Every structure is written in structure tokens, then in C-alpha cells.
Amino acid sequence: MKTKSKIMGFSKFFVLPFFASIMLHNYIVIHALENAEIVIGFTEDERNALLALKDGLRSTFLDDQWQSFDCFDHWYGVNCSDNRVVGVTLENLDIYGEIKLDAFFNLTSLSVLSFKNNSLSGELMDFSRNIDLTYLDLSNNHFNGVISPSLVDLVLLQSLNLQDNRLSGAIPWFDQSSLKELNLSNNNLSGPIPDTKKLQSFNSSSYDHNLFLCGPPSSTPCSFTSPATNNSGKPEKSGIVVILIIVNILGLLVLLFLLLLFYKKNKQLNQKIIEKKEKDEEKAVEEVEVETSSKMMDRHENGGKEDEGKLEFVDGVAEFELGDLMKASAESLGKGNFGNTYRARLEDGRNVIVKRLRDLKPLSNDEFMKMMKEIAAQKHPNLTPILAYYFSKNEKLLVQKFITNGNLFNHIHGGRGTTDRIPFRWSARLAVARGVARALEYLHMSPNSQSQTLVPHGNLKSSNVLIDENNMVLVSDYGFTSIISNTIAVQRMFAFKSPEFLTSKRVSKKSDVWSYGSLVMELLTGRLSVQSAPQDENAVDLCNWVHRAVREEWTAEIFDLEIMGQRSATHGMLKLLQLAVRCCDKSPEKRPEMSEVVREVESIKIPNADSESEEDMSGDGDRSLTDDSMSATPSR
Ligand SMILES: Nc1ncnc2c1ncn2[C@@H]1O[C@H](COP(=O)(O)OP(=O)(O)OP(=O)(O)O)[C@@H](O)[C@H]1O
């Protein structure tokens, strides 16, 4: 009896709403297409629009499928009715690329549009001409920018799913009564949730995991009273009405006051524009100004309630409060595999990195704190310092030192083929190979590593190697194998792509050695690696590639042209290549230990800066390497 009532309770709260939401979802899609008595063909404008859409998407699948003149003859995912396109459903296809803002202008009968679970990027499209749209699902892609204000005017829209993207800015004033399903969670949206009947009618899960979103129905209260800039302009309209009334009542005196206020705001706006320009130049992704919830700060400062955590500082000295972080202006640096990463600028001008951790193992507060303490206790000049961490029911944060000079991925690949490219010389690459080797050696040898919970690093890749203002090389995201859920680790961490994991389902320190070999190959070849750019179609499994390259004697094609011209470095490059080949060995036992790697990489002489700048950096490359010189056998 007891068990039965438990099950009843469970189904009441979880199973029934789950099925109800699936049924609602299906109902909306079926209803949207119910009049679609399918016939062959579509207008020429629509066909051209679909072909233009296909051109922007990098998908060989669509290239094959979308060719003929008839809508139903191989146009995968396209539904037509009465010679008009009424539905485009391209889900789970791993499609990349951007969709133009006006891509759907000519599809004016479109009712259902879904691109869910792909890798599309760029800004959301303009749907102002798609007045029949009832179902829109762009979830789980990489869309950025604001939510298109054109969606507010779609009075037939019933279902809107934009979750799991990188959308920023305020939520537009949706209030159409047709809307039955809404999910905006897991984005970078900010500001108060607009006070419309419709938006307030959804529960907080529609808005979850938007760090800077506040106000009901979310659980984060807003402290600021002035409405955030929005896309529909509604607050501005009511603001104008209010201002007009005040002007009428108070006359010239108030007008002068408003002018003064306007002058001040304008000045602030100009300041913001200048700041934004500077940020764009630094290739910042976006910036969101936020203010804190004073209530949250108060609660935190007063010791907090039960479910509110405490910011734990690694060195025991609280350098700032959680409230300071919440108050800071935050710039999103990207959506990593384990959560979003922000650069937060504290009021005193200091920058710190805040990682919102997701997909963790089901750890209790104590377990998380213990794990993080162990991870953070690993200190080495080549490891990015962890400053603090935080655990609450709904939020797990990792605060790291901000490393100013970017990541290795950008140093190797950034600005290629443009005048902005800053050459990444051999000496700098060798310094990276040394720094990373030392960091891994430390992680593998430190007393903490004996517990076996913290090793391997598991996710060594070029975006996790940072370079500071003194050109010091710092490895970050160490220890994640101990806190990230196993299923997610297997899917997303690079060590789990190693040959041994594929055969024996186990990773070890030697899997890090294999990752190191691949990273060194990225340094030497300048090629995109699946390690760091897994979804890029030009990315290569460099460990496999190097074995083929050496076997098939592609002697002249291995090294990055940018360093080929540095003739005095040829010997060092070959030594490093031989080391990388050994690290990439399919059999873990044949790979060297990291301490051996450190010894070998340190024996390679770093050229001095003067001789390096004298050498030919023109990029012609020295193609005089002989086949013998490329032998993978170590030359010691
Ligand atoms: N401490 C830091 N200082 C400066 N930049 C950082 C720091 N930590 C991360 N970054 C940068 O922020 C961006 C996002 O990092 P994040 O770790 O979330 O994702 P990732 O490295 O791309 O992937 P993954 O989640 O698999 O590690 C990357 O460009 C990374 O180089």
C-alpha cells in the first residue's frame, strides 16, 4: 500500500506532467499540420528560399536530399500543402552554419519550423512575414544575440522552444494568448522577466539557468526598479506616457529635470558604446550589465538560508562576497561542455572567471566541497589557480583566476589568412609543449594523485591551455573527471576518445599522455584537431593522422608553414614530432610517462628571440626535410 501510494505520488508530480507536456507538444505539431493535405510541388520563390537556406548550412546530407523540383521528391524534412511549404523539420542532423535573418521571408505559409539538436549559430531569424507560424523549435543549437522581436507579433504561435542556446539580452514582451508552450532555459538572457499575463503564466523551469534573469516567475528577485531595455519597446511606450503626464502636471520645472536626466543617461550610453567597441575589438562575445539582488546579498551576508551556499575561498581569505560576483558586469566567454563560463569584473576592477558547472555527479554539499578542496589544493606554476567554489541546490560555481592572454586554440588558429594574424613562433610553441608537460607531470605525480580520484586530467585540449601576460602557460579544468557525471565525461572529455577507452572502457594517466601527443601535433601542424574543434568538419584526429603521415612519408606536409621557415629550429621540431608520435601510440603501455616527456621536451633547445626574428617568417616554408629526417624513431 505504502509503495503504491509512493508511486502514485511520484507519477502525480513527475510522470503525469511529463506525459502531459509530450501530449501538448504532439498536439501542437499535429494540429499545425492537420490541414496539410500533402501535394507535390511548391512555388519557385519558396524553392529558391530553401536552396539559399541549404547553401548557408554545411550539410552534405541536405546537399544530396534537396535537389529536385518536387517538394515531396527527396526534400527531406519539408512539408507542403496546396503547393506551399508549411513545415521545415530538420532535427538531430548535426547541421552547422548560419541561417540568414531573412531566410524565411518567402516561406509565408510556414507553420512548423524545427532545427532542434543541431549546431547552428548566428542570430535568430526575422519571422515577421511568417504570420502562420504556430510551432518553432530552435533548441540545443549555438544561436546568439537577442530573441527576435518579430516573434512577439506572431498571434498564432503556440509553441516556442529556444532553450540551450547562447541567446542574450532581455526577454521580449510576449503576450499572445495562443502561446501554450515556452522554454527559454539555458541561455544568457538577462533582466527582469516582463510582467505580461502570458509570460507570468509559465513556471520557472521555462526560464531556468539564465544567470542574469530575475523576477517572477523565476526564483531570483530583482533589485533594480527601472525596466531593462527590451525588444518590443513596450516599457518605453508606457514611460513616454508617464513622462507626458508629468510634463503636463509639473510643467517646465520637471521638463528641465528630465533634460538633465536625459543628458546624464546619454553620457552613460556613450560610455557604454565606447566600452562595447573596446570589447568587440577583444573579440568578446557579449556583455551583460547586471545589478545584484540586494535581498540575495543581504541573505548571504546574514549567513544565508539552508539552501543557499557559501563561497569557499581556497586560501581561506574571503576576497569578495557572492554578492560582489552577482553585482559584477559579466561577459560570457562561451558555453563549455560542462557549463557556461563568464569573465566577471568586480567593482574594484579585478577580473575573475566564473564557471557555472553543469552535469555533475549527484554530489552532496559535503562531497562537492571535499572534492573541490582536493582539486584546488593542486598548485603548480603551470596550473590555472582556483580561487573559490560555491555549492547550493541550484548552482555550482567554480571561480578561477582570469588569465589575460587568451587560450592556445586562438594562438594557433586565430586570424589565419587575415592581416590580424599574429604569428605563433616556434619558441612560443615549444614553451607551451614544456609548460603543459610540466603541469601534467605534476598532476600525475602529486600526492593527491595517489587517491586516483583526481587523475587523469581527462580533457586536455587547446582551449584549456591558457597563456598569461608573462607568456606563462597554464592548464585549466583539471580534476573535472572526479566531479562530472560519468555519462557526460564519456561523451565530452577527450581522454574518453582514446584507443584504450574504445577497447577496454578505461582511461588512465596514459590517456592524458595520448591527449598530450595530440595537442603537440596541433602545435606542430597548425591543423584543427578533433580534440579542440570536434564539430568542425575540417578537424582531424591528429594522433591517427601523424601515424599515417609518417608511414606514408608526407615529409613536407607535416609542419605548420608558419614555423617551417625557422630553419635553425628544424632539429627541435623533429625531436618534438618524434616525441608526439610516441605519445600517440595506440597501446598505452608503449607511451612514455609524463616525467620522461618532460625530460625530453626540456632537452630541446629554445632558440633565442633575436635569431628567431632574423629568420624567414614569410611562410614559404622549408621543404628541404629529408625522408630520413622524418623517421618516427627517436633520435637519441
Ligand atoms: N581562467 C580563465 N581565464 C581566461 N579565459 C578562460 C579561463 N577559463 C576558461 N577560459 C576561456 O573561456 C572559454 C570557455 O571556456 P570553457 O572551459 O567553458 O569551455 P571550453 O574550454 O571551450 O570547453 P570545455 O568545457 O570542454 O573545457 C574558452 O575560450 C576558454 O579558453
The ligand as an SDF file (V2000), in Angstrom:
LIG
                    3D

 31 33  0  0  0  0  0  0  0  0999 V2000
   40.6920   31.1490  -16.2520 N   0  0  0  0  0  0  0  0  0  0  0  0
   40.4360   31.5820  -17.4800 C   0  0  0  0  0  0  0  0  0  0  0  0
   40.9530   32.7560  -17.9360 N   0  0  0  0  0  0  0  0  0  0  0  0
   40.7010   33.1860  -19.2050 C   0  0  0  0  0  0  0  0  0  0  0  0
   39.9350   32.5270  -20.0910 N   0  0  0  0  0  0  0  0  0  0  0  0
   39.3790   31.3550  -19.6970 C   0  0  0  0  0  0  0  0  0  0  0  0
   39.5930   30.8310  -18.3830 C   0  0  0  0  0  0  0  0  0  0  0  0
   38.9240   29.6520  -18.2840 N   0  0  0  0  0  0  0  0  0  0  0  0
   38.3200   29.4610  -19.4810 C   0  0  0  0  0  0  0  0  0  0  0  0
   38.5870   30.4790  -20.3270 N   0  0  0  0  0  0  0  0  0  0  0  0
   38.1100   30.6000  -21.7210 C   0  0  0  0  0  0  0  0  0  0  0  0
   36.6920   30.6710  -21.6940 O   0  0  0  0  0  0  0  0  0  0  0  0
   36.1490   29.9640  -22.8090 C   0  0  0  0  0  0  0  0  0  0  0  0
   35.1120   28.9560  -22.3160 C   0  0  0  0  0  0  0  0  0  0  0  0
   35.7850   28.0070  -21.5030 O   0  0  0  0  0  0  0  0  0  0  0  0
   35.1300   26.6230  -21.0890 P   0  0  0  0  0  0  0  0  0  0  0  0
   36.1120   25.8930  -20.2360 O   0  0  0  0  0  0  0  0  0  0  0  0
   33.7850   26.8600  -20.5400 O   0  0  0  0  0  0  0  0  0  0  0  0
   34.8960   25.8810  -22.4780 O   0  0  0  0  0  0  0  0  0  0  0  0
   35.8760   25.1330  -23.4080 P   0  0  0  0  0  0  0  0  0  0  0  0
   37.2860   25.1980  -22.8850 O   0  0  0  0  0  0  0  0  0  0  0  0
   35.6590   25.6860  -24.7750 O   0  0  0  0  0  0  0  0  0  0  0  0
   35.3200   23.6560  -23.3650 O   0  0  0  0  0  0  0  0  0  0  0  0
   35.2930   22.6450  -22.1120 P   0  0  0  0  0  0  0  0  0  0  0  0
   34.0600   22.9440  -21.3370 O   0  0  0  0  0  0  0  0  0  0  0  0
   35.2400   21.2880  -22.7410 O   0  0  0  0  0  0  0  0  0  0  0  0
   36.5330   22.8580  -21.3030 O   0  0  0  0  0  0  0  0  0  0  0  0
   37.3190   29.3160  -23.5430 C   0  0  0  0  0  0  0  0  0  0  0  0
   37.6960   30.1330  -24.6280 O   0  0  0  0  0  0  0  0  0  0  0  0
   38.4220   29.3220  -22.5160 C   0  0  0  0  0  0  0  0  0  0  0  0
   39.7020   29.3710  -23.1150 O   0  0  0  0  0  0  0  0  0  0  0  0
  1  2  1  0
  2  3  1  0
  2  7  2  0
  3  4  2  0
  4  5  1  0
  5  6  2  0
  6  7  1  0
  6 10  1  0
  7  8  1  0
  8  9  2  0
  9 10  1  0
 10 11  1  0
 11 12  1  0
 11 30  1  0
 12 13  1  0
 13 14  1  0
 13 28  1  0
 14 15  1  0
 15 16  1  0
 16 17  2  0
 16 18  1  0
 16 19  1  0
 19 20  1  0
 20 21  2  0
 20 22  1  0
 20 23  1  0
 23 24  1  0
 24 25  2  0
 24 26  1  0
 24 27  1  0
 28 29  1  0
 28 30  1  0
 30 31  1  0
M  END
$$$$
